[in-house]
Amino acid sequence: MLILGFTLLFLAYTIGIIAIVMEIICYRKGIEYFETILLTVAFLALIFSISISCILHVVNQSTIDQSSNIMNLTLVGIALMTPLNVLAERQITMSNGIKYSLYGVSAILALLLMLKMVLDFEAPIYLIVHGFLAVSILYSMFKTRTSEPGIHIKHQEKIEQYITTAILTILPFFLLLESYQKSDIPMTISVFFIILGVSKIFDNYKRLSLLKPANEVELKQDNEYLLTAREQEVAHYLVKGQTYATIAEELFISMPTVKTHVSNIYRKVGVKNKMELFYKLKN
C-alpha cells in the first residue's frame, strides 16, 4: 500500500507539472486563463504538502502540525482560485462586494495560518478553512449551473461529463481501499488530481493542435463576418497565437493600429477576447 501511495503521488506530480507547462504555453498564445494556471499550481501545492506530511508520518517525526498548516494554506489558495477560474472561463463579472470578501477572507486565513506556524496557538482555524473551501466550491458550482458556457469552453461540457463519471466510479474504490488498509497516504486526493490533470492536458493538447498552418486557408476562404482584407490578416495572426507586437512587426503597422483592428474584429465576429475568437473562427 505504501508503494502504491507513493506511486500515485509521483504520477500526480508528473501530470501536474506537464499540465502547468501546457497551460503556460496556451496562456502565452492567448488561449488559456491565468486563473486556471494558478488553480492548477494550488492543487499541485496541495499534493506537495500532503506528500511532506506523509513522509513525516512514515519516519515518525514530530513536525506534522507544521505540514498541516501548510496543507491548509494550500486549501485557502484553492478556495480563492476556484471561483476566480470559473468566473474567468464563463466571462462573468464579479461584484466588488464578493471580490473584496473573497480576497479579504483568504488574506486573513493565510495570515492566521502563518502565525500559527510561529506561535502554535489554539484556534479552530482548520475548521474555518474547510468551511471557506466548501462555500467557495458551492458558489462556483452555482455559477457553473446558472450561466452559459462561453464558446471557448463549450467543448469542455462533454469532457466534464467523462470526468464526473470517472470520479464517481474510481474514487469510491480508493476511499474504501484507504479505509480498509488504513493507509498513511491519502491516495484518493492523488487520484482525483490525476484525473483532473489528464483532462487538462488533453484539453490543452486539443487547443494547441488547432494552431497549425493548414488553418490559414480556412480563414482566408471564409469571410462570413465581412472582415476587411487587413482585418483578415490580423485575425489570421491572432488565431495562430501571435502577440500584438508580432502582428505589428509582421504587417508593418503600429501597435495602436493593431489594437483598433482587433477591436473591430471582435465586434464583427461577436466575441469578447482572443480565446473566443479562436474557437469561433476554428469551429
N, C-alpha and C positions, 0 to 999 in steps of 0.2 A: 504493500500500500504506500509505503514511503517513497519507493522508486516511482510509482505511478503518479503520486502527488507532485514530486519534483519534475517529472517529465512534462506534466500538464503546465506547470509554472514556466518551464523553459519554452514550451510551444507558445504560451501566452505572450512571453517576452518577444519571441521572434516574430510572431504575427503582428503584435502591436507595433514594433519598430518598422516593419515593412509597410503597415497601414499608414503610419505617420509620414514616412518618406513619400509615399504615393500621394497623400493628401497635400503635402507641401508642394510637390510638383504640380498638382492640379491647381492649387491656390495661386502659384506663380503664373499660371496660364489663364487665371480668371475664371476657373470652373469649379472652385471649391470655396467654402467659407472658412474664415479664420476661427470662428467659434467651434467648428467641427474639429479642427486640429487641437484646440485647447481641451475639448471634451475627451478626445482620444488620449491626450497626454495625461489628463486627470485619471482616467481609467488605468493607464499603464503605471502611474504613480501608486495607485491603489494596489495593483498586483505586486509592485516592488515592496511596498510596506508590509503586505501580507507575507511575502517570502522572507523578509527580515525577521518578522515576528515568529514565523515557523522555525527558522534556523535557530533563533534564540531559545525557543521552547525545546527543540530537539537536543541542543547541547546543554540544556538546564542552566542557562544563565538567568540573572535576576533583573534584567532591564526590560522586561516585557511591557511594563507600563509605558515606557517611552515610545515603544513601537506602536502601542495602542493609540497614543496621542498623534503620532504621525499618520496612522491609518485613518483616524477621524478627521485629520486635516485634509487628507485627500478626498474624503467624503464631502467635506464642505465645498471643495473645488468642483466635484461632480454635481452637487446640488445647485451651484451657481451656474455652471455651463450648460446643464441640460435644458432649462427653459430658454436660455440665450440662443442655443443652437436651433431649437425648434422654431423660435420666432424669426431667426435669420433665414432659415430654409423656406419658411412659408411667407416671408416678406410681411410680417405683422409688426406694426409699430407698438412698442411697449410704452405704456403710460409712465410719466415721470414718477408717480407715487410708487408703482410696483418696482420700477427700476431702482429707485433710491432705497427702497425697503430691501430688495434683493442684495444689493451691494453692501448696504449697512449691516444687515444680519450676518452676511458672510465675513465681513471685516471684523465684527465683534467676536464671532465664534473663533475665527482664526487667531485673533489676539489672545483670547482666553485659553485656547489650546496651547499656544506658545508659552504663556505664563505658567500654565500647569506643568509644562516640561521643566521649568526652572524652580517653581515654588512647591509643586506637588501638593496642592490644596484639594480639599474635598468639595465637590460640587457636581450636580447632575448634568455636566456638560455633554457627555456622550449621548445621553437621552435626548437632549435638546438638538444635538447634531442630527441624530437619526430622525427626529420629528421634522426638522427643517428639510432633510432629504426627501422624506415621504411627501410633504406638502409640495415641494418642488416638482417631484415626479407626477403627482396628481394634477398639478397645474399644467404641466407640459402635455399630459395625456388629454386633458380637457381642451387645450388649444389645438391639439392634433385632430381631435374628433369634431371640433366645431369650425374648422377652417378648411378652405380648399387648398390642396397642394399646388405649388407653382409648377409651371411646365417643366422646369428643370429637375423636379423630384417626383413627377408622376410615375416614372418608371420604377421608383422605389416601392410603390404600393404593393406590387406583386412580390418583390423581394422580402418586404416586411412580413407578408403572409407566410413565406417559407421560414423566415427566422422565428416567428411565433410558433409555428408547428415544430420546428427543431427544438426550441427551448422547452415547450410543453412535453415533448417526447423524451429528450435526453436528460434534462436537469433533474426530474424526479428520481431517475435511476441513480444519479450520483449523490443526491441527497440521502437516499436510502442506504447507499454504499458507505457514505461517510458516517451515518448514524450507526450502522451495523458494525463497521470495523473500528469506530471511534478514532478516525484518522486525525493526526496532528496538523494536517494541511487541508485547508478548505478548498477541495477540488471543484466544487460547484461554481465558485466565482471564476476560477480559471477557465472552465468550460464555457461559461456564459461569455467571457471576454473573447475567447477563441472564436465562438460563433459570430459575435458582432464584428470582430476583426476581419474574419474571412469575407463577410458580406461587404465590408467597406473596401477591401482590396479588390473584390470582384466588381463593385460599383465604379471605383476609380479607374480600373482597367478598361471598363466599357467607355468611360468618358474619354480617356486618353486615346483609345482606338479610333475615335471619331476624328481626331486631329491628324488627318492624312492627306497627302497631295490630291488623291482622287476626288476629294470633296470640292476642289476648286472648280471643276467643270460643272458640278451640280449647281453651285451658287451662281455662276455666270449665265447658265441656261435658264434659270428660273427667276423671273423678276416680277412676281405677282404683287409685290409690295410697292411697285413704282419707284424704286430707288434710282437715283441718277447714276451716271457712269462712275463718277468719283465716289459716291456712297457705296456702290457695289464693290469698288476696290477696297475701301476702308472696311466694309463688312467682311470681305474675303480674308483680310489680315486678322480681323477680330476673332473669327471662328477658327483660325489657326492658332489662337492663343498668344498672338503678338501683343506687346505693350504699346501704349500710345507713342512712346518715344521711338520705338522701332518703326511704327507705321509712318510717323512724321519723317523719319530718315529715308525709308524706302520710297515714299511718294514725293519727297522733296517739298513738304509743306510744313507750316508752323504747328506747334502744339495746340494753340487755341483753335486753329482751323480743324485739326483732328477732332477736338472735343465738340466743335459745332456739328461736324459730320456725324459723329457718334450720337449726339442728341437727336438729330433729325432721323437717323436710322431707327433708334429706339421708338420714336414717336410713330413712324410709318409702320413698323413691324408690330407695334403694340406690346413692347416689353419694357422692363424697368432696369435691367442690368445686362452685363455681358453674358452671364450664365444663362439667362432666359433666352437671349438672342441665339446663343449657341445651340440650344435644343430646338428652338423654333425653326431655324433655318436647316438644321440637320434632319428634322423629322417632318 
